[in-house]
């Protein structure tokens, strides 16, 4: 009887670990991911996180509430978790943030407004900026192109 119970426990544990691994794989890579996986995944599925679109303040309040309920995080881990959650699961416009942080570091809004480029032209221009040293990842590149084409793209004439 005891070996059967142990075998059942091992199967259940394996299934739980597989479910957690599947949840963890769904989270975007980046600093803080491991902290969120281990701290949040102990009590609930990580899909709870992925379904939220909260502000940084809401994530901060939620993480602090979880610490109040027993989540064990250092100050540094808490900051890493809040940064990760706010960066990946918020209602902000990441394309706009990239535009403001990366493009406007060197270029004025007036200069960008005057461009009115197609999506392909924005792609080509941004590739040149990356070659010149603009710190943009592949994912950020796509977000930035979409944002610029939508907000500063060629105007369609309505005749």
ZIKACOR-V40305 format. One record per helix or strand of 3 or more residues. SS is the DSSP state (H for helix, E for strand). FROM is the first residue (numbers start at 1). LEN is the number of residues. If there is no record, write none. Layout:
ss->[SS & SS]
from->[FROM & FROM]
len->[LEN & LEN]
//
This chain:
ss->[H & H & H & H & H & H & H & H & H & H]
from->[2 & 33 & 47 & 56 & 75 & 94 & 103 & 109 & 119 & 138]
len->[25 & 9 & 4 & 13 & 14 & 8 & 3 & 5 & 13 & 15]
//
